[in-house]
Amino acid sequence: MKEFIVKALVAFAFYIDSNTRYKKIKGFFRRLMNDDDYTPKKFFDFFMLFLVITSVGILLYDIKHDLNPWVEEFDFYVVTFIFAIEYLIRLWVYNDTHKIIIEEYEESTFLEREFSLKNVIKKAFLKKWEYIKSPFAIIDFLANLPGFRSLRILRIFVIFRLFKILRYTRSINTFIEVLASKKFELTILLLAVGFVTFIGGAVIYVFEAHINPKIETIFDAIYWSLITISTVGYGDITPVTQEGKVLTMFLIVVGIGFISFSTSIIASAFTEKLNELKADRVLRKIKHMEDVYLICGYSNEAEILAERFKKDNIDFVVVDMDEDRVEKSNHKGYITLKGDITQKTFLQVLDFSKISKIFVLTNNDISNSFIVLSVKAYSKGAEIIALANDERNVSKIKKAGANHVVVPSTVTALLTAEYIGNPITFEVIDAILTERRNAIIDEIIVIKDSILDGKLVGEIDFDKYKIILFGVLKRNESPLLNETLQIEKGHFYFNPPFDLKLEEGDILVVMGYSVSVNYFKYQIEKSSI
């Protein structure tokens, strides 16, 4: 019988593990319960907030008024039922029990030992118990109890329905996380407050228990002590002896110290959490972008590049670990993350599926190599362009995984040589690069079914659009042409002949005023629709 149960259990576990529909459904509920960036979760949270507030309102109104029967039924059969279902779903998605069965089966097979059903039950229970005893799970469970109206004592648990609001409001959760980060300091403070309160209460009780009619029990004394330390001072209990008044002055001074201490703890916690909160906000922004460029290192070159991206309305994110450079980037209004991009924990939080190009632009070639190596593993095909400050390191950075390596010193030397030999040409190049005359060099992709697709170069009236064609990049070499420039992405044809046929995916390199180039792009996009 036991053998039959084990076989059935293992078979069921493998069936669940291979059932894509089950995984899809569980994945949906897991994201609905836990993923703050999942759009349906926002609607779910809003709906649950509505239920929580409605049910608390009903319970409070019920204290001194008679409820309509249908309202009671709504609270029990709808609200409490939904809360119970939510609790069970959270328990279900917390972990995958079938994986525990499969692990035990594989382990027992590998070690050639008997499958232990007891181990499976124990592990499965402990894993679920891990969730059941968590603070939020306890709140969820207790929040169901006020629905049982026949037991009026259970209505006190209405407070746990209010605590459920914490689940659905991110800002309150953030506040709790901030306080939790100072758990040790706050615990020490709480113990100190408790100790002084008890001592103060005990002393006033000794001095005034038989003199002061307001202090009849030790509870009255401790109540007075706590009210005095907190500097609230209701005035319902006041000392009547000299000793009691001296004690009051002492407790007030100590209380001010406690308040100052607690304020400084909370303030420092928020200061420490500020960078994390900013990073979290930036990461959320990235997730809502479609195509993002990542700039690693806010160097001088990165600053120029960022200005260009901003001008062209390209979404980009700057990452740097230096506080001053991060501040400088933030001051410019760029989306900036402070952190070490070579660290695994930092890379894991970046959504590389949205990043198409990565620019590694620190002033240190060793750092650039490490960054290229690190992001290459996570980039999922993103193009990596890196900076090499020393030409001898170009091959090393390329071996690390960079698609392109730029050497600023070489580019500068070439431009300088151009300036000495051909000053007018240099001025033209400089004007184009800096866009001082609004003239640009741009790339235009031949889109399928557009006015360029299938056309010969001679059939396109570039003069009409007031642009100049420099050349065409084709993926495959044309057998009709002899002179080409082979580059990494294909074959580039300078000044292409009129009979060169354009195909989908070809890239035209053109020069002209930005308004002319943009208008030409618009016509191409429009014709492809």
C-alpha positions as CSV (number, residue, x, y, z in Angstrom):
1,M,0.0,0.0,0.0
2,K,2.8,2.4,0.9
3,E,4.6,1.6,-2.3
4,F,1.5,2.4,-4.3
5,I,1.0,5.7,-2.5
6,V,4.7,6.7,-3.1
7,K,4.4,5.8,-6.8
8,A,1.2,7.7,-7.2
9,L,2.6,10.7,-5.3
10,V,5.8,10.8,-7.5
11,A,3.8,10.4,-10.7
12,F,1.5,13.2,-9.6
13,A,4.5,15.4,-8.8
14,F,6.1,14.9,-12.2
15,Y,2.7,15.5,-13.9
16,I,2.4,18.8,-12.1
17,D,6.0,19.7,-12.9
18,S,5.4,19.1,-16.6
19,N,2.0,20.7,-16.8
20,T,2.4,24.1,-18.5
21,R,-1.1,25.1,-17.8
22,Y,-0.7,24.5,-14.1
23,K,2.5,26.5,-14.1
24,K,0.9,29.3,-16.0
25,I,-2.0,29.5,-13.6
26,K,0.2,29.4,-10.5
27,G,2.6,31.9,-12.1
28,F,-0.3,34.3,-12.6
29,F,-1.4,34.1,-9.0
30,R,2.1,34.3,-7.7
31,R,2.6,37.6,-9.6
32,L,-0.8,38.8,-8.6
33,M,0.0,38.3,-5.0
34,N,3.7,39.4,-4.9
35,D,4.9,41.3,-8.0
36,D,4.4,45.1,-7.5
37,D,5.2,45.7,-11.2
38,Y,2.5,43.4,-12.5
39,T,-0.4,45.5,-13.8
40,P,-3.2,43.2,-12.6
41,K,-1.8,43.4,-9.1
42,K,-2.5,47.1,-9.0
43,F,-6.2,46.5,-9.7
44,F,-6.2,43.6,-7.2
45,D,-4.7,45.7,-4.5
46,F,-7.2,48.5,-5.1
47,F,-10.1,46.0,-5.0
48,M,-8.8,44.5,-1.7
49,L,-8.3,47.9,-0.2
50,F,-11.9,48.7,-1.0
51,L,-13.0,45.5,0.7
52,V,-10.9,46.1,3.8
53,I,-12.2,49.7,4.3
54,T,-15.8,48.6,3.6
55,S,-15.6,45.7,6.0
56,V,-14.0,47.8,8.8
57,G,-16.7,50.4,8.3
58,I,-19.4,47.7,8.6
59,L,-17.9,46.3,11.7
60,L,-17.5,49.7,13.4
61,Y,-21.1,50.7,12.5
62,D,-22.4,47.4,13.8
63,I,-21.1,48.3,17.3
64,K,-23.9,50.7,18.1
65,H,-26.4,50.1,15.3
66,D,-28.5,47.3,13.9
67,L,-27.2,46.2,10.5
68,N,-29.4,45.2,7.6
69,P,-29.2,41.4,7.3
70,W,-27.9,41.6,3.7
71,V,-25.0,43.8,4.9
72,E,-24.1,41.1,7.4
73,E,-24.3,38.4,4.8
74,F,-22.2,40.5,2.4
75,D,-19.5,40.9,5.1
76,F,-19.5,37.2,5.9
77,Y,-20.2,35.5,2.6
78,V,-18.3,37.9,0.3
79,V,-15.7,39.8,2.2
80,T,-14.6,37.1,4.7
81,F,-14.8,34.5,1.9
82,I,-12.6,36.5,-0.4
83,F,-10.1,37.1,2.5
84,A,-10.0,33.4,3.2
85,I,-9.5,32.5,-0.5
86,E,-6.7,35.1,-0.7
87,Y,-5.0,33.5,2.4
88,L,-5.2,30.0,0.8
89,I,-3.8,31.3,-2.5
90,R,-0.9,33.0,-0.8
91,L,-0.2,29.8,1.1
92,W,-0.4,27.8,-2.2
93,V,2.0,30.1,-4.2
94,Y,4.5,30.4,-1.4
95,N,6.4,27.4,-2.6
96,D,6.1,24.3,-4.9
97,T,5.5,21.2,-2.8
98,H,5.7,18.9,-5.8
99,K,9.4,19.9,-6.1
100,I,10.0,18.6,-2.6
101,I,8.6,15.2,-3.7
102,I,10.7,15.2,-6.9
103,E,13.9,16.2,-5.0
104,E,13.3,13.4,-2.5
105,Y,12.6,10.9,-5.3
106,E,15.8,11.9,-7.2
107,E,17.9,11.8,-4.1
108,S,16.6,8.4,-3.0
109,T,17.2,7.0,-6.5
110,F,20.7,8.4,-6.7
111,L,21.7,7.1,-3.3
112,E,19.8,3.9,-3.8
113,R,17.8,4.3,-0.6
114,E,14.1,4.0,0.1
115,F,11.8,7.0,-0.7
116,S,11.0,8.6,2.7
117,L,7.4,9.8,2.7
118,K,8.0,11.1,6.3
119,N,10.8,13.4,5.1
120,V,8.5,14.7,2.3
121,I,5.6,15.5,4.7
122,K,8.0,17.1,7.2
123,K,9.7,19.3,4.6
124,A,6.4,20.3,3.0
125,F,4.9,21.1,6.4
126,L,7.9,23.1,7.5
127,K,7.9,25.1,4.3
128,K,4.3,26.0,4.6
129,W,4.7,26.7,8.3
130,E,7.4,29.2,7.4
131,Y,4.7,31.2,5.6
132,I,2.0,30.6,8.2
133,K,4.1,32.0,11.0
134,S,5.2,35.1,9.0
135,P,3.7,38.4,10.3
136,F,1.6,39.1,7.2
137,A,0.2,35.6,7.2
138,I,-0.8,35.9,10.8
139,I,-2.6,39.2,10.1
140,D,-4.4,37.6,7.1
141,F,-5.6,34.7,9.2
142,L,-6.8,36.9,12.2
143,A,-8.5,39.3,9.8
144,N,-10.9,36.5,8.9
145,L,-12.2,36.1,12.5
146,P,-14.3,39.3,12.8
147,G,-16.6,37.8,10.1
148,F,-17.9,35.3,12.7
149,R,-20.3,37.8,14.3
150,S,-22.0,35.2,16.6
151,L,-18.8,35.5,18.8
152,R,-18.6,39.1,19.7
153,I,-15.2,38.7,21.3
154,L,-13.8,38.0,17.8
155,R,-14.7,41.6,16.7
156,I,-11.6,42.8,18.5
157,F,-9.7,41.3,15.6
158,V,-11.1,44.0,13.3
159,I,-7.8,45.8,13.9
160,F,-6.1,43.1,11.9
161,R,-8.3,44.0,8.9
162,L,-6.8,47.4,9.2
163,F,-3.3,45.9,9.2
164,K,-4.1,44.2,6.0
165,I,-3.9,47.7,4.4
166,L,-0.2,47.3,4.8
167,R,-0.2,44.6,2.1
168,Y,-1.6,46.8,-0.5
169,T,0.1,50.2,0.1
170,R,3.7,50.4,-1.0
171,S,4.5,53.6,0.8
172,I,3.5,52.2,4.2
173,N,5.5,49.1,3.5
174,T,8.5,51.2,2.7
175,F,8.1,53.0,6.1
176,I,7.9,49.7,7.9
177,E,11.0,48.5,6.0
178,V,12.9,51.6,7.1
179,L,11.9,51.0,10.7
180,A,12.8,47.3,10.4
181,S,16.3,48.2,9.3
182,K,16.8,49.8,12.7
183,K,15.3,47.0,14.6
184,F,18.2,46.6,17.0
185,E,18.4,50.3,17.9
186,L,14.7,50.6,18.4
187,T,14.6,47.4,20.5
188,I,17.3,48.8,22.8
189,L,15.4,52.1,23.0
190,L,12.2,50.3,23.8
191,L,13.8,48.3,26.6
192,A,15.4,51.5,28.0
193,V,12.0,53.2,28.0
194,G,10.4,50.2,29.6
195,F,13.0,50.0,32.3
196,V,12.9,53.7,33.2
197,T,9.1,53.7,33.1
198,F,9.0,50.8,35.5
199,I,11.6,52.3,37.9
200,G,9.8,55.7,37.8
201,G,6.4,54.0,38.5
202,A,7.9,52.0,41.4
203,V,9.5,55.0,43.0
204,I,6.4,57.2,42.8
205,Y,4.3,54.3,44.2
206,V,6.7,54.0,47.1
207,F,6.5,57.8,47.8
208,E,2.8,58.5,47.2
209,A,0.8,55.3,47.3
210,H,-0.6,56.2,50.7
211,I,-0.8,60.0,50.2
212,N,-1.9,60.6,46.7
213,P,-5.6,59.5,46.1
214,K,-4.9,59.3,42.3
215,I,-2.3,56.6,42.8
216,E,-4.0,53.6,44.3
217,T,-2.3,50.7,42.4
218,I,1.1,50.1,40.8
219,F,-0.7,50.3,37.4
220,D,-1.6,53.9,38.2
221,A,2.0,54.6,39.0
222,I,3.4,53.1,35.8
223,Y,0.7,54.9,33.8
224,W,1.8,58.2,35.3
225,S,5.4,57.4,34.7
226,L,4.9,56.6,31.0
227,I,2.8,59.7,30.5
228,T,5.5,61.8,32.1
229,I,8.3,60.3,30.1
230,S,6.5,60.8,26.9
231,T,6.1,64.5,27.9
232,V,2.4,64.3,27.1
233,G,1.3,65.2,30.7
234,Y,-2.5,64.8,30.8
235,G,-2.6,66.2,34.3
236,D,-5.0,63.5,35.6
237,I,-2.4,62.3,38.0
238,T,0.1,64.7,39.6
239,P,2.7,64.2,42.3
240,V,1.8,65.7,45.7
241,T,5.2,65.2,47.5
242,Q,8.5,67.0,47.1
243,E,10.1,63.7,46.2
244,G,7.5,63.0,43.6
245,K,8.0,66.4,42.0
246,V,11.8,65.9,41.8
247,L,11.1,62.5,40.2
248,T,8.8,64.2,37.7
249,M,11.5,66.7,36.7
250,F,14.0,63.8,36.3
251,L,11.6,61.8,34.1
252,I,10.8,64.7,31.9
253,V,14.5,65.3,31.1
254,V,15.0,61.6,30.5
255,G,11.9,61.6,28.3
256,I,13.2,64.4,26.1
257,G,16.4,62.4,25.6
258,F,14.4,59.3,24.6
259,I,12.4,61.4,22.0
260,S,15.5,62.9,20.6
261,F,17.2,59.5,20.4
262,S,14.2,57.9,18.6
263,T,14.0,60.8,16.2
264,S,17.6,60.5,15.3
265,I,17.3,56.8,14.7
266,I,14.4,57.2,12.3
267,A,16.0,60.1,10.5
268,S,19.2,58.1,10.0
269,A,17.3,55.1,8.8
270,F,15.5,57.2,6.1
271,T,18.8,58.7,5.1
272,E,20.5,55.3,4.7
273,K,17.4,54.0,2.8
274,L,17.3,57.0,0.5
275,N,19.7,55.7,-2.1
276,E,17.9,52.4,-2.1
277,L,14.5,54.1,-2.6
278,K,16.0,56.2,-5.4
279,A,17.4,53.1,-7.1
280,D,14.1,51.3,-6.8
281,R,12.3,54.2,-8.4
282,V,14.9,54.2,-11.3
283,L,14.5,50.5,-11.8
284,R,10.7,50.9,-12.0
285,K,11.2,53.6,-14.6
286,I,13.4,51.3,-16.7
287,K,10.8,48.6,-16.6
288,H,8.3,51.0,-18.2
289,M,10.7,51.9,-21.0
290,E,10.9,50.1,-24.3
291,D,14.4,50.6,-25.6
292,V,17.1,51.8,-23.2
293,Y,20.8,52.7,-23.5
294,L,23.0,52.0,-20.5
295,I,25.9,54.3,-19.9
296,C,28.4,52.7,-17.4
297,G,30.7,55.4,-15.9
298,Y,29.9,59.1,-16.1
299,S,33.2,60.3,-17.6
300,N,33.7,63.3,-19.8
301,E,32.9,61.2,-22.9
302,A,29.7,59.9,-21.2
303,E,28.6,63.4,-20.4
304,I,28.8,64.4,-24.1
305,L,27.1,61.2,-25.1
306,A,24.3,61.8,-22.6
307,E,23.7,65.3,-23.9
308,R,23.4,63.9,-27.4
309,F,20.9,61.2,-26.3
310,K,18.9,63.7,-24.4
311,K,18.7,65.9,-27.5
312,D,17.6,63.0,-29.6
313,N,15.0,61.9,-27.0
314,I,16.7,58.5,-26.5
315,D,16.0,56.8,-23.2
316,F,19.2,56.1,-21.3
317,V,20.4,55.3,-17.8
318,V,23.7,56.3,-16.2
319,V,25.4,54.0,-13.8
320,D,28.3,55.0,-11.7
321,M,29.6,54.2,-8.2
322,D,31.1,57.6,-7.5
323,E,28.9,59.8,-5.3
324,D,30.1,63.1,-7.0
325,R,29.6,61.8,-10.5
326,V,26.2,60.4,-9.6
327,E,25.3,63.8,-8.2
328,K,26.6,65.5,-11.3
329,S,24.5,63.3,-13.5
330,N,21.4,63.8,-11.3
331,H,21.9,67.5,-11.5
332,K,21.7,67.3,-15.3
333,G,18.3,65.6,-14.9
334,Y,19.5,62.2,-16.2
335,I,18.1,58.9,-14.8
336,T,21.0,57.7,-12.7
337,L,21.8,54.6,-10.6
338,K,24.5,54.6,-8.0
339,G,26.2,51.2,-7.7
340,D,28.9,48.8,-8.8
341,I,27.8,47.3,-12.1
342,T,30.4,44.5,-11.8
343,Q,28.5,43.1,-8.7
344,K,26.2,40.2,-9.3
345,T,23.5,41.6,-7.0
346,F,23.4,44.9,-8.9
347,L,23.3,43.2,-12.3
348,Q,20.4,41.0,-11.2
349,V,18.1,43.9,-10.5
350,L,18.7,45.5,-13.9
351,D,16.1,44.5,-16.6
352,F,18.5,43.8,-19.5
353,S,15.6,42.8,-21.7
354,K,14.9,46.5,-22.1
355,I,18.6,47.5,-22.8
356,S,19.7,47.4,-26.4
357,K,23.1,49.2,-26.2
358,I,25.6,49.4,-23.4
359,F,28.3,52.1,-23.4
360,V,31.3,51.4,-21.1
361,L,33.0,54.7,-20.7
362,T,35.0,54.9,-17.5
363,N,38.5,56.3,-17.6
364,N,40.2,53.1,-16.6
365,D,40.7,50.3,-19.1
366,I,40.9,47.6,-16.4
367,S,37.5,48.8,-15.1
368,N,36.1,48.8,-18.6
369,S,37.3,45.2,-19.2
370,F,35.7,44.1,-15.9
371,I,32.4,45.9,-16.7
372,V,32.3,44.4,-20.2
373,L,32.9,40.9,-18.8
374,S,30.2,41.4,-16.2
375,V,27.4,42.9,-18.4
376,K,28.1,40.4,-21.2
377,A,26.8,37.6,-19.2
378,Y,23.5,39.4,-18.5
379,S,23.1,41.6,-21.6
380,K,21.3,39.0,-23.7
381,G,22.6,40.3,-27.1
382,A,22.8,44.0,-26.3
383,E,25.5,45.8,-28.3
384,I,28.5,46.8,-26.1
385,I,30.6,49.8,-27.1
386,A,33.6,50.4,-24.8
387,L,36.2,53.0,-24.4
388,A,39.9,52.2,-24.5
389,N,42.2,54.9,-23.1
390,D,45.3,53.0,-24.3
391,E,45.3,51.5,-27.8
392,R,47.2,48.5,-26.6
393,N,44.1,47.4,-24.6
394,V,41.7,47.4,-27.5
395,S,42.2,43.7,-28.2
396,K,41.8,42.8,-24.5
397,I,38.5,44.7,-24.2
398,K,37.2,43.1,-27.4
399,K,38.1,39.7,-26.1
400,A,36.2,40.6,-22.9
401,G,33.1,40.9,-25.1
402,A,32.8,44.4,-26.4
403,N,31.4,44.7,-30.0
404,H,33.2,48.0,-30.6
405,V,36.1,49.7,-28.9
406,V,36.7,53.4,-29.3
407,V,40.2,55.0,-28.6
408,P,39.7,58.7,-27.9
409,S,43.4,59.5,-28.4
410,T,43.4,58.0,-31.9
411,V,40.3,59.8,-32.9
412,T,41.7,63.1,-31.5
413,A,45.0,62.5,-33.4
414,L,43.2,61.9,-36.7
415,L,41.1,65.0,-36.3
416,T,44.1,67.0,-35.4
417,A,45.9,65.7,-38.5
418,E,42.8,66.6,-40.6
419,Y,42.9,70.1,-39.1
420,I,46.5,70.6,-40.0
421,G,46.2,69.2,-43.5
422,N,42.7,70.2,-44.4
423,P,41.4,72.9,-42.0
424,I,38.2,73.5,-44.0
425,T,37.3,69.8,-44.0
426,F,38.0,69.7,-40.3
427,E,35.7,72.6,-39.7
428,V,32.9,70.9,-41.7
429,I,33.4,67.6,-39.8
430,D,33.4,69.5,-36.5
431,A,30.2,71.3,-37.5
432,I,28.5,68.1,-38.4
433,L,29.6,66.3,-35.2
434,T,28.6,69.1,-33.0
435,E,25.5,69.9,-35.1
436,R,26.4,73.6,-34.9
437,R,24.9,74.2,-38.4
438,N,22.1,71.8,-37.8
439,A,23.7,69.5,-40.3
440,I,23.9,65.8,-39.4
441,I,25.0,62.5,-40.7
442,D,22.4,59.8,-40.1
443,E,21.5,56.2,-40.9
444,I,18.3,55.3,-42.6
445,I,17.1,51.7,-42.6
446,V,15.3,50.4,-45.7
447,I,11.9,49.2,-44.3
448,K,9.9,46.5,-46.0
449,D,7.3,47.8,-48.5
450,S,8.5,51.4,-48.0
451,I,9.4,53.8,-50.9
452,L,13.0,52.5,-50.7
453,D,12.3,48.7,-50.7
454,G,13.2,47.2,-54.1
455,K,14.1,50.5,-55.7
456,L,17.4,51.4,-57.5
457,V,19.5,54.2,-56.0
458,G,19.0,56.2,-59.2
459,E,15.2,56.1,-58.8
460,I,15.2,57.9,-55.5
461,D,15.2,61.7,-55.8
462,F,17.5,62.7,-52.9
463,D,17.6,66.2,-54.2
464,K,13.9,66.5,-53.6
465,Y,14.5,65.8,-49.9
466,K,17.6,68.0,-49.8
467,I,19.9,65.2,-48.6
468,I,23.1,63.7,-49.9
469,L,23.7,60.0,-50.1
470,F,27.1,58.9,-48.8
471,G,26.8,55.2,-49.2
472,V,24.8,52.1,-48.6
473,L,25.5,49.3,-46.2
474,K,24.4,45.8,-47.4
475,R,24.6,42.6,-45.5
476,N,25.8,40.6,-48.5
477,E,28.5,41.6,-51.0
478,S,27.1,42.7,-54.4
479,P,28.6,40.7,-57.3
480,L,28.1,43.7,-59.5
481,L,30.4,45.9,-57.6
482,N,34.1,45.5,-57.1
483,E,35.1,48.2,-54.6
484,T,33.6,47.8,-51.2
485,L,34.6,48.5,-47.6
486,Q,34.0,45.4,-45.5
487,I,33.0,46.2,-42.0
488,E,31.7,44.1,-39.1
489,K,28.0,44.6,-40.1
490,G,28.4,44.0,-43.8
491,H,29.7,45.7,-47.0
492,F,29.7,49.4,-47.3
493,Y,29.4,51.0,-50.8
494,F,30.7,54.6,-51.0
495,N,28.9,56.7,-53.6
496,P,26.8,53.7,-54.8
497,P,25.9,53.5,-58.6
498,F,22.4,54.3,-59.7
499,D,21.7,50.7,-60.6
500,L,22.3,49.4,-57.0
501,K,19.1,47.8,-55.8
502,L,18.0,48.6,-52.3
503,E,16.6,45.7,-50.2
504,E,14.9,45.4,-46.8
505,G,17.5,45.8,-44.0
506,D,20.0,47.9,-46.1
507,I,21.2,51.0,-44.3
508,L,21.7,54.3,-46.1
509,V,24.2,56.8,-44.8
510,V,23.0,60.3,-45.6
511,M,24.0,63.9,-44.8
512,G,21.7,66.9,-44.6
513,Y,19.9,69.3,-42.3
514,S,18.2,67.5,-39.5
515,V,14.8,68.7,-40.7
516,S,15.4,67.2,-44.2
517,V,16.6,63.9,-42.8
518,N,13.8,63.6,-40.4
519,Y,11.2,64.4,-43.1
520,F,12.8,61.7,-45.3
521,K,12.5,59.2,-42.4
522,Y,8.9,60.2,-41.9
523,Q,8.1,59.5,-45.6
524,I,9.7,56.1,-45.4
525,E,7.8,55.1,-42.3
526,K,4.6,56.5,-43.7
527,S,5.0,54.5,-47.0
528,S,5.6,51.2,-45.2
529,I,2.3,51.3,-43.3
